[in-house]
Amino acid sequence: MGEEDGIYAVVGGTTVEAITLQTGGSEFTEALTENYLKVKVCGRHEANLWMDLNIEGVDGEMLEGRPATNGASLSLEALGAALSNSGVHRTEQTN
């Protein structure tokens, strides 16, 4: 199982909270969870907006999500615990 498969196995089909960063063209907006997971959100959304997102897939190093309209939320603390317990490790980026 690759790292992408491992991350999706933990958060796929769940709802997470993320803050929008910048528009990635006309098709998506980049967002970031409290645990620094990047999410590609379909559609254009203003920056600095906290959103509940339904995670639907993985595209490269980014999760793919849609704004949630309903459903159970996964707290950021629960997401962090789930990722820690799954053995999936996030790579730190340096500038």
C-alpha positions in Angstrom: 0.0 0.0 0.0 1.4 3.4 -1.0 1.3 6.5 1.2 -1.5 8.0 -0.8 -3.6 4.8 -0.3 -2.8 4.9 3.4 -3.9 8.5 3.8 -7.1 7.9 1.9 -7.9 4.7 3.9 -7.8 6.9 7.1 -9.7 10.0 5.9 -11.5 8.9 2.7 -15.2 9.3 3.0 -14.9 11.5 6.2 -15.5 15.2 6.8 -12.6 17.4 7.9 -12.3 21.1 8.7 -9.8 23.1 6.6 -9.0 26.7 5.9 -8.9 27.9 2.3 -5.6 29.4 1.0 -5.7 30.4 -2.6 -7.5 29.6 -5.8 -5.8 27.1 -8.0 -7.3 28.4 -11.2 -10.9 28.1 -12.1 -11.3 24.5 -11.1 -10.2 24.3 -7.4 -9.2 26.1 -4.3 -6.3 25.0 -2.1 -7.0 24.4 1.6 -5.0 23.2 4.6 -6.1 21.2 7.6 -4.8 21.9 11.1 -2.5 18.9 10.6 -1.0 20.5 7.5 -2.7 18.1 5.0 -3.3 19.8 1.7 -6.7 19.6 0.2 -7.8 20.4 -3.3 -11.4 21.8 -2.9 -13.5 21.8 -6.1 -14.7 25.2 -7.1 -13.6 28.8 -6.4 -13.7 29.9 -2.7 -12.4 33.0 -1.0 -9.2 32.7 1.0 -9.2 32.3 4.9 -12.5 30.6 5.0 -12.9 27.6 7.4 -14.9 24.9 5.7 -16.1 21.4 6.4 -15.0 19.2 3.5 -16.0 15.7 2.4 -12.8 13.9 1.4 -13.4 12.0 -1.8 -9.9 11.0 -3.1 -6.2 11.7 -3.4 -4.5 13.6 -6.2 -0.7 13.3 -5.9 0.2 14.8 -2.5 -3.2 16.5 -2.0 -6.5 15.1 -0.7 -9.5 16.0 -2.9 -12.7 17.3 -1.3 -16.0 19.0 -1.7 -17.7 21.4 0.7 -19.8 19.3 3.1 -23.6 19.9 3.1 -24.2 17.4 5.9 -22.7 14.3 7.5 -20.6 13.4 10.4 -17.6 15.6 11.1 -14.2 14.2 12.0 -12.5 16.6 14.5 -9.0 17.7 13.8 -7.8 16.0 17.0 -9.4 12.7 15.8 -7.9 13.1 12.4 -4.4 13.6 13.9 -4.9 10.5 16.2 -6.1 8.4 13.3 -3.1 9.4 11.1 -0.7 8.7 14.0 -2.3 5.3 14.6 -2.3 4.4 10.9 1.5 4.4 10.5 1.1 7.1 7.8 3.8 9.8 8.2 3.7 13.3 6.8 6.8 14.6 5.2 8.0 17.9 6.6 8.7 20.6 4.1 11.5 23.2 4.6 11.8 26.5 2.9 
